[in-house]
Amino acid sequence: MAGLEPLYAWARPAISRPQDALVCGIHWELIRHGYRCLGTGDQPGPDERKSELLPAGWEANKEVYTLRYKSTDDARELLLKAIMVEDSMILNVMDRSSQRVSDVTLAVADYINPEHLDDFHKVYKNTEELRTRIASGIIAPLGAPAGKARKEPESTEDVHRDENPLRLPPRQPLGTRAPSRPSPLSPFAVGGEDLDPLGGRSGGMIVDPLHSGIPQPGIDPSSGIPGRLPPGAVPPGARFDPFGPLGIGRPGPDPDHLPPPGYDDMFM
């Protein structure tokens, strides 16, 4: 609880009971969450100023501690009453602007070592639990000041979008040309697409008539085929088996019209 040590050293002459030390710790948690102490009592006094220190006479009533706080942005004013009931302390906090009330009950012995009031390093225990109880029971219900509002974590969806190898790449806009593929004529490209189906390589076992190793004119089915397919009917880069003449000047026979090897061999 950084910052509480100098506060405790300053307030040590006024701390004579375990509940005094607990009020000091609660006060510092409110300071940490963006509030400043105005003074004691239910009503404001003359020449009050916001301070991180406890006001004079804060420990005068050992049964009911009454402190008033104001947020650093002046949006909220809290009235804190710490009421001792046997060995427990009931914290009742009201936001005067919204009239909302929150309360928390703390067992003093759970957070204070009464035999070590002179030693700051031993007087407090379970400090993380105390901080959580104050934050969840008082700060959260009443709302933290604007300067202390927690920021929402940024979405990591866009940050890690490119790290997932199974994510499909975004489609290209209609009318754009598909990305160029590696030349399938290379002897080292054989079977490459089967080994790395996500790498955009060529040379797989599935025959693609437009990428079968025979140089072809610039045919891009994703751009559409006049009179047959509208632009965008074939996704960019997809395998496409033409079902008719693709235009004038196509060299060689249509791949669908090629006879199988040895078709006229009677022993086949």
Legacy VTK file of the C-alpha trace (Angstrom):
# vtk DataFile Version 3.0
C-alpha trace
ASCII
DATASET POLYDATA
POINTS 268 float
0.000 0.000 0.000
2.400 2.626 -1.302
1.803 6.065 0.203
0.136 4.736 3.333
3.422 4.490 5.226
4.136 8.264 5.378
0.457 8.904 6.154
0.569 6.405 9.017
3.786 7.945 10.357
2.128 11.380 10.298
-1.047 10.114 12.015
0.734 7.785 14.460
0.412 10.106 17.523
-3.395 9.993 17.157
-3.596 6.210 16.707
-4.288 4.512 20.024
-6.690 1.719 19.072
-6.872 -0.860 16.281
-9.910 0.846 14.707
-7.869 4.039 14.344
-5.337 2.178 12.197
-8.142 0.641 10.109
-9.731 4.054 9.486
-6.324 5.332 8.401
-6.040 2.489 5.872
-9.580 3.054 4.575
-8.878 6.752 4.226
-5.834 6.034 2.071
-7.811 3.732 -0.204
-10.256 6.561 -0.896
-7.299 8.833 -1.640
-5.952 6.265 -4.082
-9.271 6.192 -5.934
-9.334 9.920 -6.580
-10.956 11.403 -3.469
-9.671 14.065 -1.077
-10.729 14.635 2.521
-12.641 17.834 3.356
-13.017 17.448 7.113
-14.920 15.792 9.936
-18.610 15.887 10.798
-21.778 15.907 8.739
-21.645 19.588 7.817
-18.883 21.596 6.146
-16.692 23.810 8.255
-15.015 27.141 7.539
-11.997 27.300 5.204
-12.185 23.647 4.190
-9.688 22.414 1.623
-9.256 19.098 -0.090
-6.333 17.208 1.419
-4.728 13.788 1.321
-4.180 13.968 5.077
-6.652 13.148 7.810
-8.235 16.253 9.367
-7.623 17.354 12.920
-9.758 15.498 15.431
-10.595 12.640 13.073
-10.061 10.071 15.886
-11.942 11.951 18.637
-14.957 9.620 18.628
-13.786 6.015 18.842
-17.297 4.647 18.251
-18.363 6.665 15.178
-15.814 8.166 12.759
-17.376 10.761 10.434
-15.388 12.047 7.468
-16.338 13.877 4.285
-14.585 13.488 0.932
-14.750 15.142 -2.471
-13.511 13.765 -5.782
-10.638 15.475 -7.525
-12.963 16.426 -10.406
-15.506 17.886 -7.902
-18.222 15.616 -9.325
-18.894 13.629 -6.122
-18.979 14.347 -2.410
-19.009 11.412 -0.016
-20.073 11.225 3.611
-18.291 8.348 5.377
-19.397 6.994 8.734
-17.339 4.191 10.294
-19.381 2.710 13.140
-17.901 0.297 15.647
-20.165 -2.621 16.652
-18.295 -4.872 19.078
-15.223 -6.079 17.114
-16.497 -5.069 13.678
-16.548 -1.801 11.789
-19.542 -0.940 9.603
-18.690 1.487 6.819
-21.651 3.514 5.574
-20.906 5.815 2.648
-23.393 8.147 0.928
-22.888 10.072 -2.291
-24.550 13.382 -1.502
-25.137 14.322 -5.134
-26.969 11.104 -6.106
-28.086 10.025 -2.606
-26.758 6.550 -3.331
-25.554 4.593 -0.312
-23.136 1.687 0.033
-21.947 -0.174 3.093
-19.274 -2.696 4.025
-18.692 -4.575 7.282
-15.103 -5.317 8.270
-13.773 -7.378 11.149
-11.011 -5.227 12.617
-8.912 -8.226 13.659
-8.810 -9.453 10.043
-6.768 -6.435 8.928
-5.053 -4.986 12.030
-2.490 -6.448 14.452
-3.359 -4.570 17.674
-0.044 -5.422 19.322
1.950 -3.691 16.544
0.367 -0.240 16.382
3.855 1.271 16.685
5.259 -0.630 13.694
3.754 0.194 10.306
5.345 -2.859 8.678
3.503 -5.190 11.059
0.296 -3.387 11.912
-1.569 -4.183 8.661
-2.384 -7.641 7.304
-4.476 -8.947 4.427
-4.003 -5.616 2.698
-4.973 -6.921 -0.749
-8.255 -8.233 0.629
-8.915 -4.881 2.304
-8.295 -3.029 -0.938
-10.645 -5.377 -2.780
-13.397 -4.946 -0.181
-13.185 -1.153 -0.386
-13.086 -1.116 -4.177
-15.986 -3.551 -4.660
-18.122 -2.409 -1.727
-17.702 1.375 -1.892
-15.916 2.637 -4.990
-17.686 0.462 -7.575
-21.280 1.010 -6.349
-20.830 4.773 -6.108
-18.644 5.128 -9.193
-14.988 6.130 -9.407
-14.075 9.732 -10.286
-13.587 10.434 -13.987
-9.826 10.648 -13.635
-9.715 7.191 -12.049
-12.189 5.411 -14.365
-10.766 2.158 -15.630
-10.083 1.951 -19.298
-11.540 -0.983 -21.220
-8.891 -3.252 -22.651
-8.383 -2.799 -26.347
-9.675 -5.521 -28.569
-6.965 -7.948 -29.624
-8.908 -9.216 -32.598
-7.165 -6.873 -35.036
-3.783 -7.232 -33.362
-3.681 -11.019 -33.799
-5.593 -11.163 -37.067
-2.509 -12.060 -39.097
-1.150 -14.569 -36.579
-3.763 -17.264 -37.262
-2.663 -19.400 -40.234
-6.167 -20.858 -40.600
-7.849 -17.471 -41.059
-9.103 -16.975 -44.612
-7.624 -13.942 -46.332
-10.053 -11.108 -47.104
-11.741 -11.233 -50.495
-10.581 -8.837 -53.124
-13.027 -6.240 -54.403
-15.008 -7.138 -57.496
-13.212 -6.468 -60.757
-9.705 -6.822 -59.321
-7.322 -9.445 -60.615
-6.391 -12.496 -58.609
-2.890 -12.638 -57.134
-0.262 -14.207 -59.344
0.744 -17.791 -58.619
4.237 -19.292 -58.694
5.173 -20.893 -61.955
4.100 -24.571 -61.985
6.803 -25.375 -64.524
9.452 -25.567 -61.817
10.328 -29.205 -60.987
10.455 -28.247 -57.304
6.811 -27.084 -57.382
5.446 -30.630 -57.762
3.230 -31.426 -54.779
3.948 -28.082 -53.181
0.326 -27.095 -52.770
-0.514 -30.405 -51.100
2.295 -29.872 -48.593
1.288 -26.290 -47.839
-2.391 -25.780 -48.759
-2.453 -22.380 -47.057
0.699 -21.045 -48.642
-0.721 -20.157 -52.046
1.707 -22.465 -53.818
1.022 -24.568 -56.902
1.784 -28.131 -57.929
-0.945 -30.047 -56.131
-2.607 -33.308 -57.118
-5.851 -31.657 -58.215
-5.628 -30.591 -61.846
-6.525 -26.984 -62.537
-6.950 -26.457 -66.309
-5.956 -22.817 -66.027
-2.770 -23.646 -64.090
-1.810 -27.019 -65.478
1.751 -26.188 -66.447
0.925 -25.068 -69.991
1.412 -21.332 -70.468
-1.959 -19.708 -71.039
-2.968 -16.195 -72.028
-4.022 -13.877 -69.250
-7.308 -15.510 -68.252
-8.816 -14.307 -64.999
-12.195 -15.943 -64.297
-12.720 -13.694 -61.273
-13.078 -10.791 -63.705
-15.969 -12.578 -65.407
-16.421 -14.170 -68.824
-18.388 -12.032 -71.263
-21.731 -13.614 -72.006
-21.147 -16.455 -69.530
-20.091 -15.318 -66.043
-20.541 -11.917 -64.369
-17.554 -10.358 -62.578
-17.039 -11.856 -59.140
-18.841 -15.148 -59.881
-15.550 -16.985 -59.357
-13.689 -16.043 -56.141
-10.203 -14.625 -56.766
-7.590 -17.385 -56.922
-10.134 -20.225 -56.890
-9.699 -23.321 -59.068
-11.878 -22.995 -62.130
-12.637 -25.588 -64.750
-13.863 -23.777 -67.882
-17.096 -25.171 -69.264
-16.850 -23.647 -72.720
-14.644 -21.623 -75.083
-13.083 -18.770 -73.162
-12.639 -16.536 -76.167
-11.123 -16.215 -79.582
-7.491 -17.039 -80.006
-7.202 -19.632 -77.242
-4.216 -21.815 -78.302
-4.525 -25.575 -78.479
-7.586 -27.719 -77.897
-9.844 -27.271 -74.906
-8.549 -29.344 -71.977
-11.897 -31.115 -71.785
-11.534 -32.318 -75.386
-8.143 -33.981 -75.033
-8.379 -37.789 -75.366
-6.846 -39.835 -72.566
-3.402 -41.318 -73.232
-3.597 -44.633 -75.141
-7.324 -44.314 -75.763
-6.937 -46.270 -79.033
-4.829 -49.031 -77.516
-6.932 -52.171 -77.390
-4.788 -53.600 -74.579
-5.379 -50.615 -72.262
LINES 1 269
268 0 1 2 3 4 5 6 7 8 9 10 11 12 13 14 15 16 17 18 19 20 21 22 23 24 25 26 27 28 29 30 31 32 33 34 35 36 37 38 39 40 41 42 43 44 45 46 47 48 49 50 51 52 53 54 55 56 57 58 59 60 61 62 63 64 65 66 67 68 69 70 71 72 73 74 75 76 77 78 79 80 81 82 83 84 85 86 87 88 89 90 91 92 93 94 95 96 97 98 99 100 101 102 103 104 105 106 107 108 109 110 111 112 113 114 115 116 117 118 119 120 121 122 123 124 125 126 127 128 129 130 131 132 133 134 135 136 137 138 139 140 141 142 143 144 145 146 147 148 149 150 151 152 153 154 155 156 157 158 159 160 161 162 163 164 165 166 167 168 169 170 171 172 173 174 175 176 177 178 179 180 181 182 183 184 185 186 187 188 189 190 191 192 193 194 195 196 197 198 199 200 201 202 203 204 205 206 207 208 209 210 211 212 213 214 215 216 217 218 219 220 221 222 223 224 225 226 227 228 229 230 231 232 233 234 235 236 237 238 239 240 241 242 243 244 245 246 247 248 249 250 251 252 253 254 255 256 257 258 259 260 261 262 263 264 265 266 267
